[in-house]
Amino acid sequence: MSDLIAKAPIDKRLAEILTPIIEGMGFELIRVRLMGGKSKTVQVMAERPEGGGIEVDDCAEISTAVSAVLDVEDPIEDAYTLEVSSPGIDRPLTRLKDFDTWDGYEAKLETAELIDGRRRFKGMLAGTEGSEVLIEIEDQGAPVTIGLQFDWLSDAKLVLTDELIRDVLKSRKDAGIVDEDKFDEIETEEGDGDDAGAV
């Protein structure tokens, strides 16, 4: 069974190189992409096992380790920028286990081929059954749960909802990652003259 961590051949090569490094540091690789354009960017998403978030210092450590390995392995011919981040709240779902972890939350799924005349599905995740991802969608005004083979998926991500934000922040608070008392604190420097209070 494949996963959605890496799609293109170069992404798969990067995942082969980076997975042991990132796992050795106590994190999991969530996604790696080489983004094109005028300047190339290697985008790496990682998190702690069991869905624990990562902090800025963790991203810096991962970036340093990944950069050193990529300099040695040299899988990318052109110059590139390395970008390391957490998956975010409206995260991509790249592994079969992600669909069980986020059971009950709204998601958008896309398949590589047409399934019953469509490629895009939006609804509530309902876990997995074997290698199938279960999602409850609206069909002619009524909810119906369908199963899509994980290997059929080309993209999947959570939909940003108030419930998702609340639950993620609560889990981070419970884990001691977020101090809810500091949500509304804004640090400002005192300015002088007309610049004071400028945004």
C-alpha positions in Angstrom: 0.0 0.0 0.0 1.3 3.4 -0.9 0.8 6.7 1.0 0.4 10.3 0.1 3.6 11.5 1.9 5.4 11.8 -1.4 3.8 11.7 -4.9 6.3 12.5 -7.6 9.4 10.4 -8.2 11.7 13.1 -6.8 9.4 13.5 -3.7 9.6 9.7 -3.2 13.4 9.9 -3.4 13.5 12.7 -0.9 11.2 10.7 1.4 13.6 7.7 1.2 16.5 10.0 2.2 14.7 12.0 4.9 12.4 9.5 6.7 15.2 7.8 8.6 16.7 11.1 9.7 13.4 12.6 10.8 12.3 9.4 12.6 15.8 9.1 14.3 15.1 12.6 15.8 11.8 11.4 17.3 9.4 12.8 14.6 7.3 11.5 11.8 7.5 12.7 8.2 4.0 13.8 7.2 4.7 15.1 3.7 7.6 16.1 1.4 7.2 18.1 -1.8 9.6 19.7 -4.3 7.7 22.8 -5.4 8.6 24.2 -8.7 8.5 27.7 -10.2 11.3 30.3 -10.6 12.9 29.1 -7.4 12.5 25.6 -6.1 11.3 24.8 -2.5 11.6 21.6 -0.7 8.6 21.5 1.7 8.9 19.1 4.6 6.1 18.6 7.1 6.7 16.7 10.3 5.2 16.1 13.7 5.7 14.1 16.9 4.3 10.6 16.9 0.7 10.3 18.0 -0.2 13.7 16.5 1.9 15.8 18.8 2.7 19.2 17.3 6.2 20.6 16.8 7.6 23.9 17.8 9.8 26.4 16.0 12.9 25.0 17.7 12.0 21.5 16.5 11.6 22.8 12.9 15.0 24.4 13.2 16.6 21.2 14.4 14.9 19.2 11.6 16.0 21.8 9.0 19.6 21.6 10.1 19.7 17.8 10.0 17.8 17.6 6.7 19.9 20.3 5.1 23.1 18.4 6.0 21.8 15.2 4.5 20.6 16.8 1.3 23.9 18.5 0.9 25.6 15.1 1.0 23.0 13.1 -1.0 22.4 16.0 -3.5 19.2 14.6 -5.0 18.2 18.1 -6.5 20.2 19.5 -9.3 19.2 23.2 -9.0 19.4 25.6 -6.0 16.4 25.3 -3.7 15.0 26.6 -0.4 14.3 24.2 2.4 11.0 24.8 4.3 10.2 22.8 7.4 6.8 23.1 9.2 4.1 21.3 11.1 1.2 20.0 9.1 -1.1 22.7 10.5 -4.6 22.4 11.8 -6.2 21.8 8.4 -3.5 19.2 7.8 -3.0 16.9 4.8 -4.0 13.3 5.5 -1.2 11.2 4.1 -1.2 7.9 5.8 -4.1 5.4 6.4 -3.8 5.8 10.1 -4.6 9.5 9.8 -8.1 8.7 8.7 -8.7 6.8 12.0 -7.0 9.6 14.1 -9.2 12.2 12.6 -12.4 10.1 12.5 -15.5 12.4 13.0 -13.9 15.5 11.4 -14.7 17.1 8.0 -12.3 16.4 5.2 -11.9 16.8 1.4 -10.7 13.8 -0.5 -9.7 13.6 -4.2 -9.2 10.4 -6.2 -6.8 9.9 -9.1 -9.6 8.4 -11.3 -13.3 9.1 -11.5 -15.4 7.2 -9.0 -19.1 7.1 -9.9 -18.6 10.1 -12.1 -16.7 12.2 -9.6 -13.2 12.7 -8.2 -13.8 15.1 -5.2 -15.6 14.0 -2.0 -16.3 16.2 1.0 -17.8 14.9 4.2 -17.2 13.5 7.7 -14.5 11.0 8.1 -15.7 7.7 9.5 -12.4 5.9 10.1 -11.1 3.0 8.0 -12.1 -0.6 7.2 -9.1 -2.6 6.0 -7.5 -0.5 3.3 -10.7 1.6 2.7 -11.2 5.2 3.9 -14.8 5.7 5.1 -16.4 9.1 4.6 -20.0 10.2 5.1 -21.2 12.3 2.2 -24.5 13.8 1.2 -26.2 11.8 -1.6 -29.5 13.3 -2.9 -30.0 15.1 0.4 -29.3 12.1 2.6 -26.1 11.1 4.4 -24.4 7.9 3.2 -21.1 6.4 4.2 -18.9 5.3 1.3 -15.6 3.5 1.2 -12.7 4.6 -1.0 -9.6 2.5 -1.4 -6.7 4.4 0.2 -4.6 3.7 -3.0 -7.3 5.5 -5.1 -6.6 8.8 -3.3 -4.5 11.5 -4.9 -5.1 14.1 -2.1 -6.8 14.4 1.2 -6.9 17.1 3.9 -9.0 18.2 6.9 -11.4 21.1 6.4 -10.8 24.0 8.8 -13.8 24.2 11.1 -14.5 25.8 14.4 -14.8 22.4 16.0 -11.4 21.3 14.6 -9.7 24.4 15.8 -11.3 24.1 19.2 -10.4 20.4 19.6 -6.8 20.8 18.3 -6.1 23.8 20.7 -7.7 21.8 23.6 -5.5 18.8 22.9 -2.4 21.0 22.7 -3.4 22.7 25.9 -3.9 19.4 27.6 -0.5 18.2 26.4 1.1 21.4 27.8 2.0 22.7 24.3 -0.2 25.8 24.3 -0.8 28.2 27.2 -4.4 29.4 26.7 -3.9 32.4 29.0 -1.5 33.9 26.4 -3.9 33.7 23.4 -4.8 37.4 23.6 -1.5 38.8 24.6 0.0 41.1 22.0 3.5 42.4 22.5 4.1 45.8 21.1 7.0 48.2 21.1 6.3 51.7 22.1 6.8 54.0 19.1 7.3 57.7 19.0 5.5 60.4 17.1 2.9 59.5 14.5 4.2 56.0 14.2 2.9 55.0 17.6 0.2 52.4 17.3 0.6 52.1 13.5 -0.1 48.6 12.1 
